[in-house]
Amino acid sequence: MTFGVFNGPGRPWHLGRVAGIPIRLQPFLLVLVVGLALSQALKLGWQAGLMTIFGLGLVLGSVLLHELGHALVARRLGVGVRDITLWPLGGVAMLEGMPDDPAVEGAVALAGPLVNFALAGLGIVGLLMLGVLSQMTSMAPFELGVVPVLGLLVWVNLVMGVFNLLPAFPMDGGKILRSLLARRRGWLRGTETAAQIGRLFAWGMILFGWQWSLMMPFLGLFLLFAGSKELLGVRLRHMAGAAGGFGPRGFAFGNLEDLFRQAAAGGVGGGSPGSGANHGDPSHSQQGFSDEDVRRMEAQRGRLRSDDLP
């Protein structure tokens, strides 16, 4: 998953850098890993505990490579990369200066799942090679240790790649969907449609995801929050453009609430609702934000001023 803004539970630990990109770990993730390993050790013995740690380590390694795929492609396309954070629901690549460009977003979003499919492919090749070698030589002891590892590598990365391609905005599949929609409908309209579809998937995870994983409902809640926040950011940027855009010191209004109230009263910059706020998207009528919208946004982020604009 890739997001422009993310605040995880607790201050992340800095683990090091890969290709110059800081890698961070939320401490609660380590608590979960140790807790699961101890639980398995108490039930099935210390070997089961060690295998749990190994399996979760392989999962986290795949998540890290997935996020590196996003980050490296983004950097190649001129997008800034702040860091990568591993946390209980997966990984987050923090990107800065992501343009409203369908081609760029589509390439960055697709890079992560492609890394997973490449890792799964390597695992399959390894399993095929072991099958050939086992017919040529006696390698039963070696094979017993390697086959489960490669099998887990294949399974984890296939599941991760397919799952991330679900059109659950703002997951990778949702970002790819928005990039496709934005080519025909414009960035704002594409974001709104992708966010609506993403909410359906998020509610599905919340209501039914517990049947597959206890973490799934929490992921659904996070997607609801992150999708709404991303949609809000896009609407603010388009309203800012309609109101005159950004000056050398940022947004022209000292307080964004003024902009919201003007938009709710009948458009910005003297235009009528839907005329200027469309920002090049005449198919969509943008009515702005109500007083309740302003209060809800300020309840989440504090008083909205120019430096709050995404």
N, C-alpha and C positions, 0 to 999 in steps of 0.2 A: 504494500500500500504506500502511496505517496501523498503527503499532505504539506500544505504551506504552514499551518499552525497546529501545534500539538503540545498539550501539557499532560504528561503522564503522572502517575502516583509516586511522589517522592523524587528527590534529586538523583538523576542518573549518575552512575559511576563511569568514569572514562577508562576504557580498556586499551586504547591505542589508536593507531591510524592504519588504514588500508588505502593505498593509492592516494595518500594525503587527506583522506576523509576521516574525521573523528568517529570512532565507534563507541557507543555508550550502552550501558545495561541498566535497566530499572532494577533496583535491589529486590523488589518483591518477586521478580521472576526467579531469582536465585532461591528465595525462600520456598517458592512452589516446587522447584526442581528437587531440592533437598527433602521437602516434605513428602513428595511422591515416592522418592527413592527409599526413604525410611519406612513408609507405609508398606511398600512391596517387600522390603527386607524383613519386616516383622511378620508378614503373612507367609512368605515363600522362601525366606532365607537371604543371606547376604549376596549370593550370586544374582538373585533376581533384582536386588537393589542396585548392584553394579550395572546390570543390563539396562535397567531403567535410566540410569544416568547416561549411559552410552547412547541409548536410543534418543533421549531428549537432546543430547549434545548433537547428534546427527541432524535432528529436526532444526535446532537453532542454527547450525552451520548452513543448512539449506536456506533458512530464512535470511541469514546474513548475505549469502550469495545472491538471493533474489533481490534484496534491497540494493546491493552493489550494482546489479544490472540496471535498475532504475537510475541510480546516482551517476554511473559512468556515462550512460547514454545522455542523460540530462546535461552533464558537464560538457560533453562533446557538442551538444547543440546550443551551448552558450548560457545554460541555466545554472545559477549558483547552487552549490550543495553545502548546507551548513553541517549536517552530521547524519548518522544513522543510529537509531535507538531501538534496541531489542526490549520488548516488554511483554507482559503475560498474554496479550492477544496477538502477538506476532512481531512485526517489525515496521518501522516508520522511517522513510528517507525524508529528511527535512529539506525542501527545495525553496530557493529564494529567486524572485524575479521570473517566475514561470509566465510566459506570455499567453494571451488568449489566442493561441494558434492551434487549430485542430491537428495539423501535421506533427507539430512538436509534441503535443500531449499524447497523441496516439502512439508515437514511437517510444516515448518514455514509459507509458503505461504497459505497453506490450513487452518491453524488455525483461521485466521481472518474470512473468510466466514462461517466456522463452528460455531463460536460464534454468528454470525447473525442468522443463521438457528436455533440455540438453543434458542435465544431470541424470534424469531418468534413462535417457538414451545410452549414456555411458555405462550405467548400471546394467542395462540389458545386454550391451556388448560384452561386458565383463562376465555375465552369467553364461552367455553363449560360448565365450572362450573357455570358461571352466568346464563346460560340457564337452568341448572338443578335447581339452587336455586330459580330462578324467578318463577318456577312452584310450588315450595314448600312454598314460602313465598311471601308476598307483599313487593317488594323492588324497585319499579319503580323509586323513586327519586335517590337512590344510583346507580341504573343501568344506568341511564341517564348520570351520570358523569364518570363512569368507562368504559363503553362499547366503547365510542369513543377513549379513551386513549389506551385501549388494541388493538382496531382495527388499530390505527395509529402505535403502536408498531409492530404489525404483518406486516403491509404493508411496513413500512420503512425498516425493517430488511430483509424481503424477497427480496425487490428490491436491497438493498445494497449487500446482499449475492450473488444474481445471477449476478449483474453487475460486481462485483469484480472477478467473475470467467470467464469473457470474456478473451480470449487469446490475450489481448492487452498489450504486453510487454512494460514496466516492472510492470504492475499491477499484482495482485495475480494470475489471470488465466494465464498470460504470463509467470510468474515464474514457475508455475506448468507445463506448456507446455515445458519450457526449461529443467526442471528436467527430464521430460520423454524423450525428444529428446537426452539429454546428456548421458543417459544410453546406447544408441546405437551409437551415432555419436561423442561422446566426448563433452567436455564442450564448447570449442570454436565454433565448428560447430553448436551445439545446440543453443548457444546464437545468432549466426548469423541468423539462421532460425527463431527463436522466434522473433528477432528484425524485420525481414522482415515482418512477419505476423502482428506484433504490429504496424508497420508503416501504414499498410492498415487500421486497425481499427482507428488509430489516425487521418488519413486523412478523414475517414468517419465521425468522430466526428466533425472535423473542418468544413466540407462542409455541413453536414446534421444535426448535433447535435442540432443546434439552434431551430429546430422544437419541441424538447422536453424540452430543458433548455438552457437559455442564457449562462450558465456556461460551457456547453459541449464543445464548440469550444476552450475555454481556456484550458480545461482539455486535449483536443487533442494536442494542442500546447505543453503543458507540457510533455505529453507522448513522443512526437517526440524528445524533448530535452533530457529527462531523459533516453529514450531508447538508443539514440546515445551515451550518456555519459557512460552508463553501458557497451555497446558494446566496446567502446574505452578502458575502464578499463580492460576488459577481454583480449583484444588483447595485451595490454601493458604487462599484467602479463605473458601471454604465450610467448611473445617475450623476456621478461626478463628471463624466464626459459630457453629458447633456447640459450640465450647469457651467461649463467653461473649462473643465478639466483641471489639470495640475499646473500650478505656477512654480517659480523657482524655489519657493518656500513650502511647497506642498499644496494642499487643497485650498481653494480660494475662500471658503467659509471658515470662520474661527470655530464654529461649533456645528457639527453635522446635524444636530437636531433642527437647525434652521432649514437645512436642505430638505430633511424629511417632511417638515411641516409645509414647506412650499410645494413639494411634490404631492402631498396629500390634499392640499387646497386647490390644486389645478395645474400642476406642471411646474417645471423649473425654467428659469431664464425667460419667462414671459410666454412660453409655449403652452399649448393645451395638453392635457393628459394624453400620452401616447405619441405626441409629435416629436419632441426632442429626446425624450427619455428612451426612445427605441434605439438610439445610437447605431443607426444603420440597419435596423431590423424592423422594417415597416409592417411586417406581418404580425407583430406583437404589440399590444397596447399596454404600456406600463403605467399603472396608476399610482405608483409611489408607495409610501409607508404611512400607516395611521399612527395616531398617538399611542395606541396600544403596542404597535410594533416597536416604537421608540422605547417605551418603558420596558418591554421585554428584552430588547437588546442591551439597554443600559443596566438591567438587572444582572445580565450575564457578564458584562465586560466593564461596568462602571460608566461614567459619563463619557459619551462619544465625542471626541474632538478630532482635529485634523490628523494627528499622528495615529489614530485608531484605524484609519482607512487602510484596508488590505492592499 
